[in-house]
Amino acid sequence: MAAAVTAIVLFLVWYFSNIVIYILVAAVLAILGKPLTDLLSSLHVGRARIRIPRWVASLTTLILIWLILIGLFWLFVPLVFQTIKQFSSLDITHLIASFQEPLSVLEHFIEKAFSLHEGDFSLMEAISRQITPLFDLNLINNLLSSIVSTVSGAVVAAFSISFITFFFLKESNLFSNMVIIMFPKKYEENITRALDSITALLIRYFTGIVTESGIMIVIVSLGLLLLGFVWQTALMIGLIVGVLNVIPYLGPIIGMAIGILIGVVGGGMYQADTLGIVLRIAGTILFAQGVDNFVLQPVLYSNRAKAHPLEIFLVILIAGSLAGVLGMLLAIPSYNVIRVFAKEFFNNFRVVQKLTEKI
C-alpha cells in the first residue's frame, strides 16, 4: 500500500513539476526566513507593548529576502554580461599562443611517450579545435537571446514564489499540512515525523551553505584583488567558486577551471603572463578551499550529508546526468529528503536500513 501511495505522489509531482518547483523554492525561502519572522513576531512595539502581527513580520522578511536577491542581481548580472561580451571578442589563437611554451613541453612528452614522429601531433591545434566552438559568436548570441526570453517566465515565477513564500512564513505549519493531506490518515504520524526531520536537516544545510558560499566569495574575491586583478574579474570568479563550492568533490574543480578561464580572458592580461595568472587564481582558490575544509565545514556542520563519500559522489553524478549543474547543486538536499521518507516507510528493506543508519 505504501508503495502505491508513493507511486501516485511521485506521478503528481512529475505531472505538476513547475508548480512543485515553485512550492519547493518557496519552502526553502520560508525555512531561511523563519528565524527572522519568529524574531519579529515576538517583538513588542510602543508603551502598550503591542506585538507585531505575524503577517507584518512575514511581509517584512519577504521584502528583505527579495531586496537581498535584487541587490545580488544588480551586482552580478552586469558582470556576467560583461564576461560573455569578452568571450565573444576573444582571439583564440592569441590565447593559445600565450601557453605555447608549457604546451610545447607537454607535446614533446606525449610524442616520446607514444613514440610519435615530430610533427605528426600538434597539441595546440588539438586544443584549438576543441575550445573554438565554445566561443562561437552565434552560440554566445543564442545564449544572450535565451537569457532575455527567460526573463518573462522569471517574472511569473518570482510573483508565484513570493505569494507562496508569504503564506509559508505567515503560517509555519502550512507546508507540512499540504504534504500530510496528500497521504492517508494512518500515515500522518510518519509524515509528520519525516517532515520534522527534513526541516531540521534543511535548516542546518541551507544556512550552512549560504554562510559557507558567502565566506568563500569574500575570500576568493579579496585574494584576487590583493593579487592585482580588477574588481569585476575578482568578484565574478569569487561568485562562481562560491556557488559551485556547494557541489562536493566536483564543484571546487569545476569552479577552479571556470575561474582560470575567466581570469585569463576577463583579466585582460593574457598577452603578458598567462601562466602567472593561472597560478595566482589556482593558488587563491586552493587557499580558500583549505580554509573551507579545515575551518568552515567543521564549524558550520560536522557532516553535511551524513553519508559515505562514495555514496555522495555517485548521487552527484546521477543528478548531474539527469539535470546538469542544477541537479548537482540540489543533489545532497534532495537525497537527504528521499532518505528520510525511505526510513519512515521502507525501513524493513536492508538497503534502506543501510543507507539511512546515520540519519
Sequence and secondary structure as in RCSB ss.txt:
>XXXX:A:sequence
MAAAVTAIVLFLVWYFSNIVIYILVAAVLAILGKPLTDLLSSLHVGRARIRIPRWVASLTTLILIWLILIGLFWL
FVPLVFQTIKQFSSLDITHLIASFQEPLSVLEHFIEKAFSLHEGDFSLMEAISRQITPLFDLNLINNLLSSIVST
VSGAVVAAFSISFITFFFLKESNLFSNMVIIMFPKKYEENITRALDSITALLIRYFTGIVTESGIMIVIVSLGLL
LLGFVWQTALMIGLIVGVLNVIPYLGPIIGMAIGILIGVVGGGMYQADTLGIVLRIAGTILFAQGVDNFVLQPVL
YSNRAKAHPLEIFLVILIAGSLAGVLGMLLAIPSYNVIRVFAKEFFNNFRVVQKLTEKI
>XXXX:A:secstr
 HHHHHHHHHHHHHHTHHHHHHHHHHHHHHHHHHHHHHHHHT EETTTTEE  HHHHHHHHHHHHHHHHHHHHHH
HHHHHHHHHHHHHT  HHHHHHTTHHHHHHHHHHHHHHTT  TTS  HHHHHHHHHGGGG HHHHHHHHHHHHHH
HHHHHHHHHHHHHHHHHHHHSTTHHHHHHHTTS GGGHHHHHHHHHHHHHHHHHHHHHHHHHHHHHHHHHHHHHH
HTT  HHHHHHHHHHHHHHTTSTTHHHHHHHHHHHHHHHHHTS TTT HHHHHHHHHHHHHHHHHHIIIIIHHHH
 S SS S HHHHHHHHHHHHHHHHHHHHHHHHHHHHHHHHHHHHHSTTSHHHHHHTTT 
